[in-house]
């Protein structure tokens, strides 16, 4: 469905549209989709929502969440307990970022519907109680991205031979790489990806994520610091007419005067961390293929104890 669309005093949606039909519409509106949400209603009391971001798929169509779960399984089979733990931690944290990004998107949609219904003036800041849900979603999203960042750094540290105590977080790994024996690993392809995200003079996205993670976790949670601007209804021209959206201005970098929309900022960081997770998974010493259960597994695992020898 495409919407909400203002028609008189009502809000309507158009569709449904196929994926092939949606893409030209998004291009005409200068919009970029970042995920899809599917609700399973097998149990009406426990609806299951499955969010799939449009980033990080491998050649088999697996997301980093799935790849790292599989890597953990194969590492367990190989007896590499510590690597298996890190792989599972990465999978869980990346999956949590998906849920929080979905919640953030839901919050934006609810704010947009309310603003359109109330005929809120363009550019006029407003406030309401459900805004705290958006703040919580952002706070949790940033925290989980920060955890995934550190677990990925720990995996890379293991693979390049860094001492465990010098690679259990991104900050410690970068410090080790910049001093002594670690300098010899700076040309490693995975290390290059981390250092680029940390040092790039134009777009140090890992440092940007780290700043917000430290701000929200150690200096005050999202929504309590006072720099978050209230949401406002924005409008811009497109090839199909005027498009109205919700914007929540937030500094591009901590202590920066340049403001950007919070959803755009944190969706972009999510895109980067998912891509990084996919790249590290491709260099894992363990396969990321999903385990397949065959009839032989069923017989040997479940039926053989019930079969008496002849």
C-alpha distance (Angstrom), angle and dihedral (degrees) to the residues before:
residue distance angle dihedral
X1 . . .
X2 3.80 . .
X3 3.76 115.1 .
X4 2.90 172.7 -40.5
X5 3.80 92.9 -88.0
X6 3.79 121.0 176.3
X7 3.82 111.9 -127.9
X8 3.77 112.5 172.8
X9 3.79 105.7 -56.2
X10 3.80 94.0 -21.5
X11 3.78 137.1 82.8
X12 3.78 114.5 -135.6
X13 3.79 138.8 174.7
X14 3.79 129.4 -140.6
X15 3.77 124.8 -142.1
X16 2.91 153.4 -18.4
X17 3.81 94.8 -115.7
X18 3.78 129.7 -173.9
X19 3.82 119.7 -119.6
X20 3.82 89.6 -105.0
X21 3.80 90.4 54.4
X22 3.79 95.0 45.1
X23 3.81 97.3 55.7
X24 3.86 96.6 63.9
X25 3.82 89.3 46.8
X26 3.80 91.5 52.8
X27 3.79 91.2 48.0
X28 3.82 91.0 50.5
X29 3.82 89.4 50.7
X30 3.83 91.5 44.8
X31 3.80 90.8 -123.1
X32 3.79 129.3 142.1
X33 3.81 118.8 -152.3
X34 3.80 114.2 -138.2
X35 3.80 103.5 -175.3
X36 3.78 149.7 -10.0
X37 3.79 129.9 -124.1
X38 3.79 123.7 -149.1
X39 3.81 123.2 -174.9
X40 3.80 119.4 -153.9
X41 3.80 114.6 -156.3
X42 3.80 101.1 -171.2
X43 3.79 86.5 126.6
X44 3.84 111.8 31.7
X45 3.82 89.7 -156.1
X46 3.81 93.4 51.1
X47 3.80 108.2 39.2
X48 3.80 110.1 -173.2
X49 3.80 117.4 -142.9
X50 3.79 117.9 -159.8
X51 3.79 116.3 -164.2
X52 3.80 118.1 -166.6
X53 3.81 117.8 -173.7
X54 3.79 116.9 -145.0
X55 3.80 93.9 -122.5
X56 3.79 139.5 79.2
X57 3.80 102.6 27.5
X58 3.80 116.0 154.7
X59 3.81 125.6 -143.6
X60 3.82 90.5 -81.6
X61 3.80 92.2 51.8
X62 3.81 94.9 -107.0
X63 3.78 120.0 143.9
X64 3.83 121.1 -136.6
X65 3.81 88.5 -102.9
X66 3.80 89.2 61.0
X67 3.80 95.2 38.4
X68 3.81 93.0 54.0
X69 3.80 92.5 46.6
X70 3.82 88.1 54.3
X71 3.81 92.1 45.3
X72 3.80 88.9 53.3
X73 3.81 90.4 51.1
X74 3.81 93.0 51.8
X75 3.82 92.3 43.7
X76 3.80 88.6 53.8
X77 3.80 90.4 51.6
X78 3.82 88.7 52.0
X79 3.80 91.4 51.0
X80 3.81 94.3 -114.0
X81 3.78 95.4 137.2
X82 3.82 98.4 171.1
X83 3.81 94.2 49.3
X84 3.81 89.7 47.0
X85 3.81 90.0 53.7
X86 3.80 92.7 50.5
X87 3.81 91.2 47.9
X88 3.80 91.7 52.2
X89 3.81 91.4 46.6
X90 3.82 90.1 52.9
X91 3.79 91.6 48.9
X92 3.81 93.3 49.7
X93 3.82 94.5 45.6
X94 3.80 93.5 47.9
X95 3.81 90.1 48.7
X96 3.80 89.3 51.0
X97 3.81 90.3 53.2
X98 3.80 88.0 55.2
X99 3.80 92.0 54.0
X100 3.79 93.1 47.5
X101 3.81 92.7 47.2
X102 3.79 88.1 51.4
X103 3.82 89.8 50.6
X104 3.80 90.2 49.6
X105 3.80 90.9 51.0
X106 3.82 90.1 48.5
X107 3.78 90.1 51.7
X108 3.79 92.7 51.5
X109 3.80 91.3 49.8
X110 3.81 91.9 50.8
X111 3.81 91.1 49.7
X112 3.81 90.8 48.9
X113 3.81 92.8 50.6
X114 3.80 91.1 49.1
X115 3.82 93.5 47.3
X116 3.81 92.7 49.1
X117 3.79 92.8 46.5
X118 3.82 91.8 49.7
X119 3.82 91.6 45.4
X120 3.79 90.1 -124.9
X121 3.84 111.0 -165.8
X122 3.80 116.8 -106.9
X123 3.80 111.1 -94.8
X124 3.80 94.8 9.0
X125 3.85 111.9 134.2
X126 3.78 115.4 -131.6
X127 3.80 137.4 179.5
X128 3.80 136.9 -152.6
X129 3.79 141.2 161.5
X130 3.86 97.5 -99.7
X131 3.82 88.9 60.3
X132 3.82 86.2 82.3
X133 3.83 88.2 66.4
X134 3.82 89.0 59.9
X135 3.80 90.8 49.4
X136 3.82 90.4 50.4
X137 3.82 92.1 48.3
X138 3.82 91.0 51.7
X139 3.81 92.6 46.0
X140 3.83 91.8 50.9
X141 3.81 93.4 42.2
X142 3.80 92.1 54.3
X143 3.82 92.4 45.1
X144 3.82 92.8 51.9
X145 3.82 92.6 45.5
X146 3.80 88.0 52.0
X147 3.80 91.3 51.6
X148 3.81 92.1 48.1
X149 3.82 88.6 49.6
X150 3.82 91.8 55.8
X151 3.81 95.1 44.7
X152 3.80 90.3 50.0
X153 3.80 89.3 49.7
X154 3.82 89.5 50.9
X155 3.81 90.9 52.7
X156 3.81 91.8 49.9
X157 3.79 89.9 46.5
X158 3.80 90.6 55.4
X159 3.79 91.6 48.5
X160 3.81 94.3 52.2
X161 3.80 95.1 42.2
X162 3.79 100.2 -107.6
X163 3.83 115.4 160.9
X164 3.84 108.5 -96.2
X165 3.81 93.1 -122.0
X166 3.82 90.2 52.5
X167 3.80 95.9 50.4
X168 3.80 106.6 40.2
X169 3.82 89.9 105.6
X170 3.78 136.2 24.8
X171 3.80 92.7 -112.0
X172 3.81 92.7 54.6
X173 3.81 92.5 44.3
X174 3.82 91.7 52.0
X175 3.81 90.3 48.0
X176 3.84 90.7 51.6
X177 3.81 91.7 47.0
X178 3.78 91.7 52.9
X179 3.80 94.2 51.7
X180 3.78 137.7 54.1
X181 3.81 119.4 -37.4
X182 3.79 93.5 3.2
X183 3.80 93.1 70.5
X184 3.80 90.5 74.4
X185 3.83 89.4 65.3
X186 3.81 96.6 54.3
X187 3.82 92.0 99.0
X188 3.80 93.0 55.8
X189 3.86 107.1 118.4
X190 3.80 93.2 -125.5
X191 3.78 92.9 45.9
X192 3.80 89.3 50.6
X193 3.83 89.4 56.8
X194 3.81 92.4 51.7
X195 3.79 95.0 44.8
X196 3.82 91.8 47.0
X197 3.80 90.6 54.8
X198 3.80 89.8 47.4
X199 3.81 103.2 40.7
X200 3.81 106.4 27.3
X201 3.83 106.2 127.6
X202 3.81 93.6 -146.9
X203 3.79 103.9 36.4
X204 3.84 114.3 13.9
X205 3.80 92.3 170.0
X206 3.81 95.7 168.2
X207 3.79 90.4 53.6
X208 3.82 89.4 46.8
X209 3.82 90.2 52.8
X210 3.80 90.8 46.3
X211 3.80 92.4 51.3
X212 3.80 92.7 53.0
X213 3.80 92.7 42.2
X214 3.82 91.3 53.1
X215 3.79 91.8 43.1
X216 3.81 95.4 53.1
X217 3.81 96.7 38.9
X218 3.80 101.1 39.8
X219 3.80 109.7 19.2
X220 3.78 104.1 34.6
X221 3.84 137.1 -42.0
X222 3.78 124.4 -97.4
X223 3.79 109.2 -83.2
X224 3.80 95.6 26.5
X225 3.79 102.5 71.1
X226 3.80 98.1 71.0
X227 3.81 99.3 -130.4
X228 3.82 92.5 96.0
X229 3.77 108.5 102.7
X230 3.78 119.3 -140.6
X231 3.81 116.4 -102.5
X232 3.75 119.2 -92.2
X233 3.77 136.6 -171.9
X234 3.81 112.6 -108.3
X235 3.79 130.3 -168.9
X236 3.79 133.4 -162.2
X237 3.78 137.7 170.9
X238 3.81 121.5 -102.6
X239 3.80 135.9 173.7
X240 3.83 87.8 -95.9
X241 3.79 97.8 46.0
X242 3.79 137.5 -86.4
X243 3.82 115.2 -15.3
X244 3.79 121.4 -156.5
X245 3.78 121.8 -157.3
X246 3.78 139.7 165.6
X247 3.79 118.6 -108.0
X248 3.80 128.5 -169.4
X249 3.82 106.6 -170.3
X250 3.80 116.3 -140.6
X251 3.84 131.4 164.5
X252 3.81 112.9 -87.9
X253 3.81 88.3 -136.4
X254 3.77 127.5 16.8
X255 3.83 107.9 -87.2
X256 3.83 90.7 12.5
X257 3.80 123.0 133.0
X258 3.82 92.4 -147.5
X259 3.80 110.8 99.1
X260 3.81 127.7 -153.2
X261 3.79 134.5 170.7
X262 3.83 112.7 -83.2
X263 3.82 95.2 -135.4
X264 3.80 92.0 51.4
X265 3.81 92.3 45.9
X266 3.80 97.5 49.4
X267 3.81 95.5 37.4
X268 3.78 87.1 56.3
X269 3.82 92.0 50.9
X270 3.82 89.2 48.0
X271 3.81 89.2 52.6
X272 3.80 90.3 52.7
X273 3.82 96.1 47.1
X274 3.81 91.5 48.0
X275 3.78 91.0 50.1
X276 3.79 90.0 49.0
X277 3.81 90.0 50.1
X278 3.80 90.0 52.1
X279 3.82 92.7 49.1
X280 3.81 93.9 49.7
X281 3.82 90.2 47.2
X282 3.81 90.5 55.7
X283 3.82 89.4 57.5
X284 3.79 95.6 46.4
X285 3.82 116.4 123.6
X286 3.81 87.5 -132.9
X287 3.82 125.9 67.8
X288 3.78 120.3 -102.7
X289 3.81 93.9 -151.8
X290 3.77 115.3 125.5
X291 3.81 114.0 -108.9
X292 3.82 112.5 -105.4
X293 3.80 121.6 -146.4
X294 3.81 113.8 -145.8
X295 3.77 132.2 -172.0
X296 3.81 88.2 -101.2
X297 3.81 89.6 58.6
X298 3.79 90.7 51.3
X299 3.79 92.8 49.5
X300 3.80 95.5 44.9
X301 3.79 95.1 39.8
X302 3.78 103.0 40.0
X303 3.79 112.7 10.1
X304 3.78 103.6 38.9
X305 3.84 94.2 76.5
X306 3.80 87.7 56.0
X307 3.79 95.8 50.3
X308 3.80 113.3 88.7
X309 3.81 117.7 -146.9
X310 3.80 113.9 -107.2
